[in-house]
Amino acid sequence: MRTMGEDLERLKQRFPLLEYLQRHHWTGRPVGTGSEFVGLCPLHEETHPSFYVNPHKNLFYCHGCGRGGDLIRFLELSLHLSFRSSVACLREQLAPAAQLLEHTAAFYQLQLSRHPEAVHYLLQRGLREPAVIEELGIGYAPGGKLRAHLSDLGYSLELLLQTGLIGSQGGDAFCRRVIFPCRQNHRILNLYGRSIGTAFPHRLLPRSKGGLFAWESVRHCSHVILVEGLFDLAILWQEGFRNTTCAIGTHLTPLQWDQLRDSQNRRVDIVFDQDDNQAGQQAALALAQRLHLAGLTARIVRLPAGHDPNSFFLAGANRADFIRCLEEVESP
């Protein structure tokens, strides 16, 4: 019987540290005899490379921030996870389900341009820039094709049912929905589907929604705009507000909360929906007060009554109008 230590060593051997870093876009150059690689540290901002990786020992050390260890330790530091969660995260990346979500998202992306109803829906929502659509990985689930495609790739029906991609009747769970892949540390943790028909608008797979949407691209911003919905994020990215992130709703998970407050110098502008029943406004106030107590600068941005960022631009607003809203903020 293998011990826990032996299991962990086998796990790390299956996914070498250098390979993991390179998969997640870290670039390092060989130093000395080539037994080590050096590059910029992924754990903090720096301009002089001080992050060393020894592929033979499967270890890293940064002379800039003084942190080091193995792959599991790197996951703890980079994703703000506990040791146990880091091990689970690594195992999940090696599991068939991780690749399954990648293949599913890629399939949905290919379907988007093939179905005029999906392209028309995006235009209706004001999303017209192909570069933004591609960067966000937006796709479309037409229904009726996913199961055969994934079966051809070797995935069992049992796994498709287990992940929730296929419903109990054998149909595509995201049928007639525009799809956003939810990534964390460059891997897909979940899929969000927005109905283009009469079905319930929102759908996620029955698994964690992960961290804040597109957090890797905004984590170093000193000013972050937080919105409720992914179409709010998409329209703001299109208008040049690339410091926008999204919690997919108003409730922040513990991970999302930790991400927002991982820098005490960060300012968070909360732009939630201006609901008739005041739900968005109340959620924004509660979150702003909580962030304020945690030592961050949090501000509430008020849009015109009944609007969210997406509908605000659809109603004719432009970049300058949104900037004025950002300037007329309220503190908790």
C-alpha positions in Angstrom: 0.0 0.0 0.0 1.4 3.4 -1.0 1.8 6.1 1.6 0.3 9.6 1.1 3.9 10.9 0.5 4.4 8.4 -2.2 1.1 9.4 -3.8 2.1 13.0 -3.8 5.4 12.3 -5.4 3.7 10.3 -8.2 1.3 13.1 -8.7 4.2 15.7 -9.1 6.1 13.4 -11.4 3.1 13.1 -13.7 3.0 16.9 -14.0 6.6 18.3 -13.8 6.8 21.9 -12.4 8.6 23.3 -15.5 6.0 21.7 -17.8 3.2 23.2 -15.7 4.7 26.7 -15.8 5.3 26.5 -19.6 1.7 25.4 -20.1 0.7 28.6 -18.3 2.8 30.9 -20.4 5.9 31.2 -18.2 9.0 31.7 -20.3 12.4 30.9 -18.8 15.9 30.7 -20.3 18.5 28.1 -19.4 21.3 29.3 -17.1 24.7 27.8 -16.4 25.0 24.3 -17.6 21.3 24.2 -18.5 20.3 22.5 -15.2 18.2 25.5 -14.2 15.9 28.0 -15.9 15.3 31.6 -15.0 12.5 34.1 -15.8 10.2 36.7 -14.3 8.4 35.6 -11.2 4.7 34.7 -11.7 4.0 35.4 -8.0 4.8 39.1 -7.9 5.6 42.0 -10.3 9.2 42.4 -11.3 11.3 43.6 -14.2 14.5 41.6 -13.5 14.3 37.8 -13.8 14.8 36.2 -10.4 12.5 33.1 -10.5 14.6 29.9 -10.9 13.3 26.5 -11.7 15.3 23.3 -11.3 13.5 20.7 -13.5 15.6 17.8 -12.1 14.6 18.5 -8.5 11.2 19.7 -9.6 11.6 22.9 -7.4 11.4 26.6 -7.8 12.9 29.6 -5.9 12.5 33.3 -6.4 15.3 35.5 -5.1 13.0 38.5 -5.4 10.2 37.5 -3.1 12.0 34.7 -1.2 9.4 32.1 -1.9 10.1 28.6 -3.2 9.0 25.0 -3.1 7.5 22.3 -5.3 4.5 22.4 -7.7 2.0 22.0 -4.9 3.5 25.0 -3.1 3.4 27.0 -6.3 -0.3 26.3 -6.6 -0.9 27.3 -3.0 0.9 30.7 -3.6 -0.4 31.5 -7.1 -4.0 30.4 -6.6 -4.3 31.3 -2.9 -5.3 27.7 -2.0 -4.8 25.5 1.0 -2.5 22.5 0.7 -5.4 20.1 0.4 -7.1 22.3 -2.3 -3.9 22.6 -4.2 -3.5 18.8 -4.4 -7.2 18.5 -5.5 -6.6 21.1 -8.1 -3.6 19.3 -9.5 -5.4 16.0 -9.6 -8.4 17.6 -11.4 -6.1 19.0 -14.1 -4.8 15.5 -14.7 -8.3 14.0 -14.8 -10.3 13.3 -17.9 -12.9 16.0 -16.9 -10.3 18.8 -17.2 -9.6 17.9 -20.9 -13.3 17.2 -21.4 -14.2 20.9 -20.6 -11.4 22.1 -22.9 -12.7 20.0 -25.8 -16.3 21.1 -25.1 -15.4 24.8 -25.1 -13.4 24.4 -28.3 -16.4 22.6 -30.0 -18.8 25.4 -28.9 -16.4 28.1 -30.2 -16.5 26.4 -33.7 -20.3 26.4 -33.7 -20.7 30.1 -33.0 -20.0 31.4 -36.5 -22.0 28.5 -38.1 -25.3 29.5 -36.4 -26.7 32.9 -37.5 -29.1 33.0 -34.5 -26.1 33.0 -32.1 -24.3 35.7 -34.0 -27.5 37.8 -34.2 -27.9 37.4 -30.4 -24.4 38.7 -29.7 -25.1 41.7 -32.0 -28.4 42.3 -30.1 -26.4 42.4 -26.9 -24.0 45.0 -28.5 -21.1 42.6 -28.8 -19.6 43.1 -32.3 -15.8 43.0 -31.9 -14.5 39.6 -33.2 -11.2 40.0 -31.2 -13.1 40.4 -27.9 -15.4 37.4 -28.7 -12.3 35.3 -29.5 -10.4 36.4 -26.5 -13.2 35.6 -24.1 -13.6 32.2 -25.8 -17.3 32.7 -26.5 -19.1 29.9 -28.2 -22.6 28.5 -28.9 -24.4 25.3 -28.0 -26.8 24.5 -30.9 -27.9 21.2 -29.2 -28.0 17.8 -30.7 -24.3 17.6 -31.7 -22.1 17.6 -28.6 -22.7 14.0 -27.4 -21.6 12.5 -30.7 -18.6 14.8 -31.0 -17.3 14.0 -27.5 -18.0 10.3 -27.9 -15.9 10.3 -31.1 -13.1 11.7 -28.9 -13.4 8.8 -26.5 -15.4 10.2 -23.7 -17.9 7.9 -22.0 -21.5 8.8 -21.6 -21.0 8.2 -17.8 -18.5 11.0 -17.7 -20.7 13.3 -19.8 -23.6 12.7 -17.4 -21.3 13.1 -14.3 -20.0 16.5 -15.4 -23.5 17.7 -16.3 -22.8 18.4 -20.0 -25.5 15.9 -21.0 -28.8 15.8 -19.3 -30.6 12.6 -18.1 -32.5 12.4 -21.4 -29.2 12.4 -23.3 -29.5 16.0 -24.7 -27.0 18.9 -24.5 -27.6 20.6 -21.2 -26.6 24.0 -22.7 -28.9 23.7 -25.8 -29.5 27.1 -27.5 -27.2 29.0 -25.2 -24.2 31.3 -25.8 -21.3 29.9 -23.8 -18.5 31.6 -21.8 -15.7 29.3 -20.5 -14.8 30.2 -16.9 -11.1 29.9 -16.6 -8.8 30.0 -13.5 -5.1 29.9 -13.9 -5.6 29.3 -17.6 -7.7 26.2 -17.2 -11.5 25.8 -17.6 -13.3 25.2 -14.3 -16.9 25.7 -15.5 -19.0 26.8 -18.4 -21.6 29.6 -18.2 -24.5 29.4 -20.7 -26.9 32.3 -21.5 -30.1 31.2 -23.1 -31.0 32.9 -26.4 -34.6 31.5 -26.3 -37.3 31.2 -23.6 -35.4 28.8 -21.3 -34.1 30.0 -17.9 -31.5 32.6 -18.7 -28.5 31.4 -16.7 -26.8 28.0 -16.4 -23.6 26.7 -14.9 -22.3 23.2 -14.6 -22.9 21.7 -11.1 -19.3 22.5 -10.0 -17.4 25.4 -8.6 -17.6 28.6 -10.7 -13.9 29.3 -9.8 -12.4 32.7 -9.2 -13.3 36.1 -10.6 -13.8 35.9 -14.4 -10.6 36.7 -16.4 -8.8 37.5 -13.1 -5.4 36.7 -14.6 -5.7 39.7 -16.9 -6.7 42.2 -14.2 -5.0 40.9 -11.1 -2.2 43.5 -11.3 -4.6 46.4 -11.8 -4.7 48.9 -9.0 -8.2 49.9 -10.1 -10.7 47.1 -10.7 -14.3 47.4 -12.0 -16.5 44.6 -10.7 -19.8 43.7 -12.5 -22.5 41.1 -12.1 -22.8 39.6 -15.6 -20.5 38.3 -18.3 -22.2 40.4 -21.0 -21.5 43.4 -18.8 -17.9 42.4 -18.7 -17.8 41.8 -22.5 -19.3 45.1 -23.4 -16.9 47.0 -21.1 -13.9 45.1 -22.5 -15.1 46.1 -25.9 -15.3 49.8 -24.9 -11.7 49.6 -23.6 -12.3 49.1 -19.8 -10.0 46.0 -19.7 -9.7 46.3 -15.9 -13.2 44.8 -15.6 -13.9 41.4 -13.8 -17.0 39.6 -12.9 -18.3 37.4 -10.1 -21.2 35.9 -12.2 -23.8 37.2 -9.8 -23.6 39.4 -6.7 -22.4 36.7 -4.3 -18.6 36.3 -4.0 -17.2 32.9 -3.2 -14.3 32.8 -0.6 -11.8 32.5 -3.4 -13.2 35.5 -5.2 -13.2 37.5 -2.0 -9.5 36.6 -1.4 -8.7 37.6 -5.0 -10.2 41.1 -4.6 -8.4 41.8 -1.4 -5.0 40.3 -2.3 -3.6 43.8 -2.7 -4.3 46.5 -0.1 -3.6 49.2 -2.7 -6.5 48.1 -4.9 -9.6 50.3 -5.6 -12.7 48.4 -6.4 -15.6 50.1 -8.3 -18.8 48.1 -8.0 -21.1 48.4 -10.9 -24.0 46.1 -10.2 -27.5 46.2 -11.8 -29.8 49.0 -10.9 -32.7 46.7 -10.1 -36.3 47.9 -9.6 -36.4 45.8 -6.4 -33.1 47.3 -5.2 -31.4 43.8 -5.0 -28.4 44.9 -7.0 -28.0 48.2 -5.1 -28.3 46.4 -1.7 -25.7 43.8 -2.7 -23.3 46.5 -3.9 -23.6 48.4 -0.6 -23.1 45.3 1.5 -20.0 44.3 -0.6 -18.6 47.8 -0.5 -18.9 48.0 3.3 -17.2 44.6 3.6 -14.3 45.6 1.4 -14.0 48.9 3.3 -13.7 47.0 6.6 -11.0 44.8 5.0 -9.0 48.0 4.3 -9.7 48.5 0.6 -11.0 51.5 -1.2 -14.5 50.4 -2.5 -16.9 52.6 -4.3 -20.4 52.2 -5.7 -21.1 53.3 -9.3 -24.7 54.2 -10.0 -26.0 53.8 -13.5 -29.4 55.2 -14.6 -32.4 53.4 -13.1 -33.1 50.0 -14.5 -29.7 49.6 -16.2 -26.7 47.4 -16.0 -23.5 48.2 -18.0 -24.7 46.1 -21.0 -28.1 47.8 -21.3 -26.5 51.2 -20.6 -24.4 51.0 -23.7 -27.2 49.4 -25.7 -29.4 52.4 -24.8 -26.9 54.7 -26.6 -24.3 55.5 -23.9 -20.6 55.8 -24.9 -17.3 55.5 -23.2 -17.4 59.1 -22.0 -20.8 58.6 -20.4 -19.5 55.6 -18.5 -16.4 57.5 -17.3 -18.7 60.2 -15.9 -20.5 57.5 -14.0 -17.2 56.3 -12.6 -16.4 59.8 -11.5 -19.7 60.3 -9.7 -19.2 57.4 -7.3 -20.5 56.9 -3.8 -18.5 55.6 -0.9 -20.1 53.1 1.6 
